[in-house]
Amino acid sequence: MRIQTLTLKNFRNYEDETFTFDGGLNVLYGRNAQGKTNCAEAVFYLCTGTSPRARKDRQMIRAGQESAHIAALADTRFGSVRIEADIFESRREVRINGSKIARNADLLGNIDGVFFSPSELRIVQDGPEERRRFLNVSLSQMSRSYYTALVRYNKILEQRNALLKSRDLSLVFETLPVWDAQLCRYAAEIVRRRGEYIAMLSPLAAERHARLTDGAEQLSISSERKYAGEEGEIEQALLRERVFRKLRARRPPRLHRLRPPPRRFEDRHRRQRGARVRLAGADAHRRPRHQAGGGGNFPPPIWAAAGG
């Protein structure tokens, strides 16, 4: 995949700019706060429909303007594709080859991209939410079925939790098993896909980590997978999980809402010199040896493999 041109209008600090890229490695350089990262953000937005930096789309609109426009023309293995996005205060319009799309799922996979910046240290330093975000963004670009399962899981979870607030207890206990079954169905696909992705990523990360440390350290990445096996087996294991049985058996006043998939699915460990190190450990273990003492803002090589 190669991006030929990128057009930015009223996007961040850009009033009207068009970039033309070469077929090889392209480097953007300049002083701080000149818009280098903004350019990369725009590309990633056209890849995924989300910004790696802004919580709200309107934050990307240039100050004093009502809307922003970004567009890219790219060569992919499926041919040439043009993606455009018009961002407004409370909505957006995305078009692929001139045709407006209504679902974000239709955008994913047209242009694949990896956004890598010093802020990605959050994957290691922060809680499992950041690691889930990394997995979700990566897998959603690779698999539309994963993205669909993730969207449906979150929607069912929201509806299920709303049900638990109902005062109609007969309705709660009558329909709760139905919601549980649907929830486990999509959770099983999410768990399986994440496990497969981590297994694929592990040898790549190990090779790059060894290169960066001159072979002084060995790195392995794994997930604590309580639910193993095929998707159907994972689904059945989730249905049997104590949390679901207890939830239905508890007295009504003690009903609780469920949270997203348990953190054990995404909690990762690193093994260095045979020692198991949790990612929440000391800062010295979050970086390779050559960075541990000197600090620096470089992302840890553990995730450099994401670019493949």
Buried (B, 14 or more C-beta within 10 A) or exposed (E): EEBBEBBBBBBBEBEEBEBEBEEEEEEEEEEEEEBBBBBBBBBBBBBBBBBBBBEEBBEBBBEEEEBBBBBBBBBBEEEEBBBBBBBEEEEBBBBBEEEEBEEBBBBBBBBBBBBBEEBBBBBBEEEBEBBBBBBBBBBBBBBBEBBBBBBBBEEBBEEBBEBBEEEEEEEBEEBBEEBBBBBBBBBBBBBBBBBEBBEEBBEBBBEBBBEBBEEEBBBBBBBEBEBEEEBEEBBBBBBEBEEBEEBEEEEEEEBEEBEBBBBEBBBBBBBBEEEEBEBBEEEEBBBBEBBBEEEEEBBBBBBBBBEE
